[in-house]
């Protein structure tokens, strides 16, 4: 036998804009129940604090994408510039570049070749890897600031549904306790 105690409290006034959540967590806004983003929901509910949090998160995303793109382009440009720069000259072989020489396999080329190929390759690879990681993180991050549980509570309060606290005592041979459940 269980005994349940229900306490209902309304946390906020109902919203003038009809709002609901679909079973999959999609926000439905307005009388037509059109899908909306968290930003649109917060603007409709007049929650300036949450609107600012979403806009800050959106700015953070685009800064990551922008910085990552610039870093990747700079790494690529520096690497190409280093690889295209002229290499050493020797009396035996004439002008030697990193892209080839008539005496490419000679001892003079190997002993006097600068580490331009390694530096250029590291600049290209490092710039593309670091820039690509920042772009990936920026595009992968979500602008949403509320999780599904907090969103359900906000929508429930906007619908004017009371927050219900259900306390259920339970007991058994090994002990007992009190179960608490908050729902809208």
Secondary structure, 3 states (H helix, E strand, C coil): CCCEEEEEECCCCCCCCCEEECCCCCEEECCCCEEECHHHHHHHHCCHHHHHHHHHHHHHHHHHHHHHHHHHHHHHHHHHHHHHCEEEEECCCEEEECCECCCCCCHHHHHHCCCHHHHHHHHHHHHHHHHHHHHHHHHHCCCCCCCHHHHHHHHHHHCCCCEEEEEEEEEECCEEEEEEEEEC
